[in-house]
Amino acid sequence: FFPDRVAALKEMRRVLRPGGRMALAVWGAMNQCPGQTAMKESWERHFGADEAAGFVRQHILGDPEIVHGLIHEAGYNLVSVLPTVGAVRFLSPAHLVRSYGALIGKQVDAQTRASLIEEVSAALQPYVGEDGLVYPIEAILASARK
């Protein structure tokens, strides 16, 4: 979310002691996250592409090579970038929809909320089980030295 990512990384590097380590995590590719994909698609249908763009922005650094290049350009040494997959857990798809709406302060009428929940629930049905909603999400983990 930094307008100048290299400048932000350089500032992180500046405050490290010599030989200090920087570590960061960003979301991986959006196509590796069914929850955000389902939310984006439903959001887009109801509110338009501009409103749904936030879901895409969360994954803008989802390519490990881009992350590696930014860190290298900022002057770090011993750069390591590793995609990894974890799990996101919600009680249900409805909780996922309500959580995102609350997070961004989106107020919708009951009919729109029900439609969002229905669409996201249908898209994420393969990930619903006795533990609730559990779906994979990719993250890019990176570290480097000053």
C-alpha positions in Angstrom: 0.0 0.0 0.0 3.0 2.3 -0.1 3.1 4.6 -3.1 6.8 4.1 -3.5 7.6 0.6 -2.4 11.3 0.8 -2.9 11.5 4.0 -0.8 9.6 2.3 2.0 12.0 -0.7 1.9 15.0 1.7 1.8 13.6 3.4 5.0 13.3 0.0 6.7 16.9 -0.7 5.7 18.1 2.7 7.0 16.9 2.0 10.5 18.5 -1.5 10.7 21.8 -1.9 12.4 24.7 -3.2 10.2 23.9 -6.8 9.4 20.4 -6.4 10.7 17.6 -8.5 9.2 14.4 -7.3 7.6 11.4 -9.6 7.3 8.1 -9.0 5.7 5.0 -10.9 4.6 2.6 -10.0 1.8 -0.4 -11.8 0.4 0.4 -14.2 -2.5 -1.4 -14.5 -5.8 -5.1 -13.9 -5.5 -5.9 -17.1 -7.6 -4.3 -19.0 -4.6 -7.0 -17.6 -2.3 -10.5 -18.8 -3.0 -12.0 -16.6 -0.2 -10.8 -13.3 -1.5 -11.6 -14.4 -5.1 -15.2 -15.2 -4.1 -15.5 -11.9 -2.2 -14.1 -9.9 -5.1 -16.4 -11.5 -7.6 -19.5 -11.0 -5.5 -18.5 -7.5 -4.5 -18.0 -6.6 -8.1 -21.4 -7.9 -9.1 -23.1 -5.8 -6.4 -20.9 -2.7 -6.1 -18.8 -2.5 -9.3 -15.2 -3.0 -10.2 -14.0 0.1 -8.3 -15.5 -1.1 -5.0 -14.0 -4.6 -5.6 -10.5 -3.3 -6.4 -9.5 -3.4 -2.8 -9.5 -7.2 -2.9 -7.1 -7.1 -5.9 -4.9 -4.5 -4.2 -4.4 -6.9 -1.2 -2.6 -9.3 -3.6 -0.7 -6.8 -5.8 2.6 -8.2 -4.6 1.6 -11.8 -5.1 4.5 -12.6 -7.4 7.7 -13.7 -5.5 9.9 -12.3 -8.3 8.4 -8.9 -8.0 9.0 -8.9 -4.2 12.6 -10.1 -4.7 13.2 -7.4 -7.2 11.9 -4.6 -4.9 14.0 -5.8 -2.0 17.1 -6.1 -4.1 16.6 -2.7 -5.6 16.3 -1.2 -2.1 19.9 -2.4 -1.5 19.5 -5.5 0.7 21.8 -8.5 0.7 21.0 -12.2 1.1 17.4 -11.8 -0.1 15.2 -14.8 0.4 11.6 -14.9 -0.9 9.4 -17.9 -0.3 5.8 -18.4 -1.2 3.9 -20.4 1.4 0.3 -21.6 1.9 -1.6 -21.3 5.1 -5.3 -21.5 6.1 -7.9 -18.9 6.8 -10.6 -19.9 9.2 -14.1 -18.4 9.7 -17.1 -19.8 11.5 -19.0 -19.7 8.1 -19.0 -17.9 4.8 -21.5 -15.5 6.3 -19.0 -14.5 8.9 -16.4 -13.9 6.1 -18.8 -11.6 4.3 -19.9 -9.7 7.5 -16.2 -9.4 8.6 -15.2 -7.7 5.4 -18.2 -5.4 5.4 -17.4 -4.4 9.0 -13.7 -4.0 8.3 -14.3 -1.4 5.6 -17.5 0.1 7.1 -19.7 -1.0 4.2 -23.4 -0.5 5.0 -25.8 -2.5 2.9 -29.5 -3.3 3.0 -30.6 -6.7 4.2 -31.4 -8.0 0.7 -27.9 -7.1 -0.6 -26.3 -8.7 2.4 -28.3 -11.9 2.0 -27.4 -12.0 -1.7 -23.6 -11.5 -0.9 -23.8 -14.2 1.7 -25.6 -16.6 -0.7 -23.1 -16.0 -3.5 -20.0 -16.3 -1.4 -21.4 -19.4 0.4 -22.1 -21.1 -2.9 -18.6 -20.3 -4.2 -16.9 -21.5 -1.0 -19.0 -24.6 -0.3 -16.1 -27.0 -1.0 -14.2 -25.4 1.9 -17.0 -25.7 4.5 -16.9 -28.6 6.9 -17.2 -29.4 10.6 -14.6 -26.8 11.4 -16.5 -24.1 9.6 -15.0 -22.3 6.6 -11.4 -23.2 6.1 -9.7 -22.2 2.8 -6.1 -21.9 1.6 -4.3 -18.6 1.2 -0.9 -17.9 -0.2 1.6 -15.5 1.5 5.0 -14.4 0.3 7.5 -14.4 3.1 10.7 -12.5 2.6 13.8 -11.7 4.5 17.1 -9.9 3.8 20.1 -8.4 5.5 21.4 -4.9 5.5 
